[in-house]
């Protein structure tokens, strides 16, 4: 994760942190060196949901930031089960989402009951209700996981068609909408370069947006990226991705008004009273992408599914799982195995047609 993105996430965390009780703030502060900024932000959001539920259920009559420790100490396992029901029924969270939120609470309660120290050297909580709580993650086979993404990715000619749509088709669709058309024209080369890069490399969106100009090796057709866990890696990219990157970088300085000091590859247009240009964020790229896929007629496609699209095509053409694992930066081959099952039904139908 690039330092700009880390800084942005830390700022968002700080803004949420002030809404939490002092002991939750202490836990977050203690983990700033140990946890990723994205994890810390998710902790804050999960704790806000939990404390708001406590207040809504009548456990405490004050504001979120004033929920006292003795409220947590008085909770019973049945109360946490009701909170999980709330997440499932009211918020419609999946089993995996609920498990993650409960894991966030378990980590907080663990700190409060074992690692924290009051003025007398004792933990803040004498009783930890969370040790009684078990969560159930959604158990899916590799085949089931593959089936989930089967119709939500780009396949074969669709990859070419979607890239062409971003380059030319979108402009025709919105010819009569001046506001959307102008925004598209200003960012078309950037958007196409970003989409082509993921489709031509399988990079995660965070990895693509963290790229600096010095990370691109034009002669070898590779980019240097920082993977999860700050692991450094070099990733080959396709020729067409290189071409789209070159087209974008040819207009980048003038279009976005930057000099050589700005090293970020993907930029946002100037915003704010001072016209500041900054690195394109994940959220901004997701919003941009949603406009394209809605117009393309495939709203279930997300920017992360471009990575799945690349991986499916790569496996189909190369049938080399070990190489694909390295390309995607997976730590576990089992994660890569999903792509051996995507398109299985299509292959089965082809065999049946050949037999008939």
C-alpha positions as CSV (number, residue, x, y, z in Angstrom):
1,X,0.0,0.0,0.0
2,X,1.4,3.4,-1.0
3,X,2.2,6.0,1.7
4,X,-0.5,8.3,0.3
5,X,-3.2,5.7,0.6
6,X,-2.0,4.8,4.1
7,X,-2.1,8.4,5.1
8,X,-5.7,8.7,3.8
9,X,-6.8,5.6,5.7
10,X,-5.1,6.8,8.9
11,X,-6.9,10.2,8.6
12,X,-10.3,8.4,8.2
13,X,-9.4,6.2,11.2
14,X,-8.6,9.3,13.3
15,X,-12.0,10.9,12.4
16,X,-13.8,7.7,13.5
17,X,-11.7,7.2,16.5
18,X,-12.9,10.3,18.3
19,X,-16.5,8.8,18.2
20,X,-15.5,5.8,20.3
21,X,-15.1,5.3,24.1
22,X,-11.6,6.0,25.6
23,X,-10.8,2.3,26.1
24,X,-11.5,1.5,22.4
25,X,-9.4,4.5,21.4
26,X,-6.6,3.1,23.5
27,X,-6.8,-0.3,21.9
28,X,-6.6,1.3,18.4
29,X,-3.7,3.5,19.3
30,X,-1.8,0.5,20.8
31,X,-2.1,-1.3,17.5
32,X,-1.1,1.4,15.0
33,X,2.3,-0.2,14.5
34,X,1.0,-3.8,14.4
35,X,-2.1,-3.6,12.2
36,X,-2.6,-2.3,8.7
37,X,-4.5,1.1,8.4
38,X,-7.3,-0.7,6.6
39,X,-7.7,-3.1,9.5
40,X,-7.7,-0.3,12.0
41,X,-10.4,1.6,10.1
42,X,-12.6,-1.6,9.9
43,X,-12.1,-2.0,13.7
44,X,-13.4,1.5,14.2
45,X,-16.4,1.0,12.0
46,X,-17.2,-2.4,13.6
47,X,-17.0,-0.9,17.1
48,X,-19.3,2.0,16.1
49,X,-21.9,-0.5,14.9
50,X,-21.6,-2.4,18.2
51,X,-21.8,0.6,20.5
52,X,-24.8,2.0,18.6
53,X,-26.6,-1.3,18.9
54,X,-25.9,-1.3,22.7
55,X,-27.5,2.1,22.9
56,X,-30.5,1.2,20.7
57,X,-31.1,-1.9,22.8
58,X,-31.2,0.1,26.0
59,X,-28.0,-1.1,27.6
60,X,-26.8,2.5,28.0
61,X,-28.7,5.8,27.8
62,X,-25.9,8.1,26.9
63,X,-23.8,8.8,23.8
64,X,-21.6,6.3,22.0
65,X,-18.4,7.8,23.3
66,X,-19.5,7.5,26.9
67,X,-20.4,3.8,27.0
68,X,-18.7,2.6,30.3
69,X,-16.7,-0.5,30.8
70,X,-19.1,-2.0,33.2
71,X,-21.7,-2.3,30.4
72,X,-19.3,-4.6,28.5
73,X,-18.6,-6.5,31.7
74,X,-22.3,-7.1,32.3
75,X,-23.0,-8.6,28.8
76,X,-24.1,-12.2,28.6
77,X,-23.5,-14.6,25.7
78,X,-27.2,-14.3,24.8
79,X,-26.7,-10.6,24.3
80,X,-23.9,-11.1,21.8
81,X,-26.0,-13.7,20.0
82,X,-28.8,-11.1,19.7
83,X,-26.2,-8.7,18.2
84,X,-25.2,-11.3,15.7
85,X,-28.9,-11.7,14.8
86,X,-29.1,-8.0,14.3
87,X,-26.1,-8.1,11.9
88,X,-27.7,-11.0,10.0
89,X,-31.4,-9.9,9.9
90,X,-31.3,-6.1,10.1
91,X,-28.0,-5.4,8.3
92,X,-28.2,-8.5,6.1
93,X,-24.5,-9.3,6.7
94,X,-23.2,-12.5,5.4
95,X,-21.8,-15.2,7.7
96,X,-18.3,-14.1,6.7
97,X,-19.0,-10.5,7.5
98,X,-20.5,-11.4,10.9
99,X,-17.5,-13.5,11.7
100,X,-15.2,-10.7,10.9
101,X,-17.1,-8.2,13.1
102,X,-17.2,-10.7,16.0
103,X,-13.4,-11.2,15.5
104,X,-13.0,-7.4,15.8
105,X,-14.9,-7.5,19.1
106,X,-13.0,-10.5,20.4
107,X,-9.7,-8.7,19.8
108,X,-11.0,-5.6,21.7
109,X,-12.3,-7.7,24.6
110,X,-9.1,-9.7,24.7
111,X,-7.1,-6.5,25.1
112,X,-9.5,-5.2,27.8
113,X,-9.5,-8.4,29.9
114,X,-5.9,-9.5,29.6
115,X,-3.5,-6.9,28.2
116,X,-4.8,-3.6,29.5
117,X,-3.7,-2.2,32.9
118,X,-5.5,0.2,35.3
119,X,-3.7,2.3,37.9
120,X,-3.3,-0.8,40.1
121,X,-2.0,-3.0,37.3
122,X,-5.2,-5.0,36.8
123,X,-7.0,-5.5,33.4
124,X,-9.9,-3.1,32.7
125,X,-12.4,-6.0,32.4
126,X,-12.6,-8.9,34.9
127,X,-15.0,-10.9,32.7
128,X,-14.8,-11.5,28.9
129,X,-18.1,-12.6,27.5
130,X,-16.6,-13.0,24.0
131,X,-14.7,-16.2,24.9
132,X,-18.1,-17.9,25.0
133,X,-18.9,-16.8,21.4
134,X,-18.3,-19.0,18.4
135,X,-18.8,-17.9,14.9
136,X,-19.5,-19.8,11.7
137,X,-17.8,-18.8,8.5
138,X,-19.5,-19.7,5.3
139,X,-18.0,-22.9,4.1
140,X,-17.7,-23.1,0.3
141,X,-16.0,-25.6,-1.9
142,X,-13.7,-24.4,-4.6
143,X,-16.4,-25.3,-7.1
144,X,-19.0,-23.2,-5.2
145,X,-16.6,-20.3,-5.1
146,X,-16.0,-20.6,-8.8
147,X,-19.7,-20.7,-9.5
148,X,-20.1,-17.4,-7.6
149,X,-17.9,-15.5,-9.9
150,X,-18.7,-17.5,-13.1
151,X,-21.2,-14.9,-14.5
152,X,-19.6,-11.9,-12.8
153,X,-16.4,-11.7,-14.8
154,X,-15.4,-10.9,-18.4
155,X,-14.9,-14.0,-20.6
156,X,-13.0,-14.4,-23.9
157,X,-14.2,-11.7,-26.3
158,X,-15.9,-9.7,-23.6
159,X,-12.5,-8.6,-22.4
160,X,-11.8,-7.1,-25.8
161,X,-15.3,-5.7,-26.0
162,X,-15.2,-4.0,-22.6
163,X,-11.8,-2.3,-23.3
164,X,-13.2,-1.1,-26.6
165,X,-16.3,0.2,-24.9
166,X,-14.2,2.3,-22.4
167,X,-12.1,3.6,-25.3
168,X,-15.0,4.4,-27.7
169,X,-18.4,3.1,-26.8
170,X,-19.1,4.9,-23.6
171,X,-18.6,8.3,-25.3
172,X,-21.3,7.4,-27.8
173,X,-23.8,6.3,-25.1
174,X,-23.5,9.6,-23.3
175,X,-23.2,11.9,-26.3
176,X,-26.2,13.9,-25.1
177,X,-25.1,14.2,-21.4
178,X,-22.6,17.0,-21.4
179,X,-21.6,16.6,-17.7
180,X,-20.9,12.9,-17.9
181,X,-19.3,13.2,-21.3
182,X,-16.9,16.0,-20.3
183,X,-15.8,14.0,-17.2
184,X,-15.2,10.9,-19.3
185,X,-13.2,12.8,-21.9
186,X,-11.0,14.3,-19.2
187,X,-10.2,10.9,-17.7
188,X,-10.6,8.5,-20.6
189,X,-7.0,7.7,-21.1
190,X,-6.4,7.2,-17.4
191,X,-9.5,5.0,-17.0
192,X,-8.5,2.9,-19.9
193,X,-4.9,2.5,-18.7
194,X,-6.1,1.4,-15.3
195,X,-8.6,-1.1,-16.6
196,X,-6.2,-2.4,-19.2
197,X,-3.5,-2.8,-16.5
198,X,-5.6,-5.0,-14.3
199,X,-7.0,-7.0,-17.2
200,X,-3.4,-7.4,-18.5
201,X,-1.7,-8.3,-15.2
202,X,-4.2,-9.4,-12.5
203,X,-3.0,-6.7,-10.1
204,X,-5.2,-5.8,-7.1
205,X,-6.7,-2.4,-7.5
206,X,-4.7,-1.2,-4.4
207,X,-1.5,-2.5,-6.1
208,X,-2.3,-0.7,-9.3
209,X,-3.1,2.6,-7.7
210,X,0.1,2.5,-5.6
211,X,2.3,2.5,-8.6
212,X,4.8,5.3,-9.1
213,X,6.4,6.2,-12.5
214,X,9.7,4.6,-11.4
215,X,7.9,1.3,-10.9
216,X,7.3,0.7,-14.6
217,X,10.0,-1.2,-16.6
218,X,9.1,-0.3,-20.1
219,X,11.8,-2.5,-21.7
220,X,10.9,-5.7,-19.8
221,X,7.2,-5.0,-19.7
222,X,7.0,-5.3,-16.0
223,X,5.9,-3.3,-12.9
224,X,7.3,-3.4,-9.4
225,X,4.5,-3.7,-6.8
226,X,4.1,-4.1,-3.1
227,X,2.0,-7.1,-2.2
228,X,0.0,-7.8,1.0
229,X,2.4,-7.9,4.0
230,X,4.7,-5.4,2.2
231,X,6.2,-8.1,0.1
232,X,8.0,-6.7,-3.0
233,X,7.3,-8.3,-6.3
234,X,7.8,-7.8,-10.0
235,X,4.8,-8.5,-12.3
236,X,4.7,-8.9,-16.1
237,X,2.0,-7.0,-17.9
238,X,0.5,-7.4,-21.3
239,X,1.6,-5.4,-24.4
240,X,-1.8,-3.8,-24.7
241,X,-1.7,-2.7,-21.1
242,X,1.7,-1.1,-21.8
243,X,0.4,0.7,-24.9
244,X,-2.6,2.1,-22.9
245,X,-0.2,3.2,-20.1
246,X,2.0,5.0,-22.6
247,X,-1.0,6.7,-24.2
248,X,-2.1,7.9,-20.7
249,X,1.3,9.0,-19.6
250,X,1.7,11.0,-22.8
251,X,-1.1,13.4,-21.7
252,X,-0.8,12.9,-17.9
253,X,1.4,16.0,-17.1
254,X,-0.6,18.5,-19.1
255,X,-4.1,17.0,-18.4
256,X,-3.6,16.9,-14.7
257,X,-1.3,19.8,-14.3
258,X,1.6,18.1,-12.5
259,X,5.4,18.3,-12.7
260,X,8.1,15.7,-12.2
261,X,7.7,15.8,-8.4
262,X,4.4,14.0,-8.7
263,X,5.3,10.3,-9.1
264,X,1.9,8.7,-8.7
265,X,0.9,7.0,-12.0
266,X,-2.9,7.3,-11.6
267,X,-4.1,10.8,-10.6
268,X,-7.4,12.5,-9.8
269,X,-8.3,15.8,-11.5
270,X,-7.7,18.9,-9.4
271,X,-10.1,19.3,-6.5
272,X,-10.8,21.8,-3.8
273,X,-10.1,25.6,-3.7
274,X,-6.4,25.1,-4.3
275,X,-6.9,22.7,-7.2
276,X,-4.9,19.9,-5.5
277,X,-4.0,16.9,-7.7
278,X,-3.6,13.7,-5.7
279,X,-3.2,9.9,-6.2
280,X,-6.5,8.3,-7.4
281,X,-8.1,6.5,-4.5
282,X,-9.7,3.0,-4.4
283,X,-13.1,4.5,-3.7
284,X,-12.9,7.0,-6.6
285,X,-11.8,4.3,-9.0
286,X,-14.7,2.1,-7.9
287,X,-17.2,4.8,-8.6
288,X,-15.6,5.5,-12.0
289,X,-15.8,1.8,-12.8
290,X,-19.5,1.5,-11.8
291,X,-20.4,4.0,-14.4
292,X,-18.7,2.0,-17.1
293,X,-20.1,-1.4,-16.2
294,X,-23.7,-0.1,-15.8
295,X,-23.5,1.3,-19.3
296,X,-21.8,-1.8,-20.7
297,X,-24.7,-3.9,-19.4
298,X,-22.8,-5.9,-16.8
299,X,-23.5,-4.2,-13.4
300,X,-22.4,-7.3,-11.5
301,X,-18.9,-6.7,-12.7
302,X,-16.7,-5.0,-10.1
303,X,-13.2,-3.7,-10.4
304,X,-11.9,-6.6,-8.4
305,X,-13.6,-9.0,-10.8
306,X,-11.2,-7.7,-13.5
307,X,-8.5,-9.6,-11.6
308,X,-10.7,-12.7,-11.7
309,X,-11.2,-12.1,-15.4
310,X,-7.5,-12.0,-16.0
311,X,-6.8,-15.1,-14.0
312,X,-9.5,-17.1,-15.7
313,X,-8.1,-16.2,-19.1
314,X,-4.5,-16.8,-18.0
315,X,-5.3,-20.3,-16.8
316,X,-7.3,-21.2,-19.9
317,X,-4.5,-20.2,-22.2
318,X,-1.5,-21.4,-20.1
319,X,-2.8,-24.1,-17.8
320,X,0.0,-23.3,-15.4
321,X,-1.2,-22.9,-11.8
322,X,2.2,-22.3,-10.3
323,X,2.9,-19.5,-12.7
324,X,-0.6,-18.0,-12.1
325,X,-0.1,-18.2,-8.3
326,X,3.1,-16.1,-8.7
327,X,1.4,-13.7,-11.1
328,X,-1.5,-13.0,-8.7
329,X,0.7,-12.9,-5.6
330,X,-1.2,-15.6,-3.8
331,X,0.3,-17.0,-0.6
332,X,-1.6,-20.3,-0.9
333,X,-2.1,-22.5,-4.0
334,X,-5.6,-23.4,-2.7
335,X,-6.6,-19.8,-3.5
336,X,-5.4,-20.1,-7.0
337,X,-7.2,-23.4,-7.5
338,X,-10.5,-21.6,-7.9
339,X,-9.6,-20.8,-11.6
340,X,-9.4,-24.4,-12.5
341,X,-13.2,-24.6,-11.9
342,X,-14.3,-21.4,-13.5
343,X,-15.8,-22.4,-16.9
344,X,-16.1,-26.0,-16.0
345,X,-19.7,-26.1,-17.1
346,X,-18.8,-24.5,-20.4
347,X,-16.1,-27.1,-21.0
348,X,-18.6,-29.9,-20.1
349,X,-21.1,-28.6,-22.6
350,X,-18.4,-28.5,-25.3
351,X,-17.5,-32.1,-24.6
352,X,-21.2,-33.1,-24.8
353,X,-21.6,-31.3,-28.2
354,X,-18.5,-33.0,-29.5
355,X,-20.0,-36.4,-28.5
356,X,-23.3,-35.8,-30.2
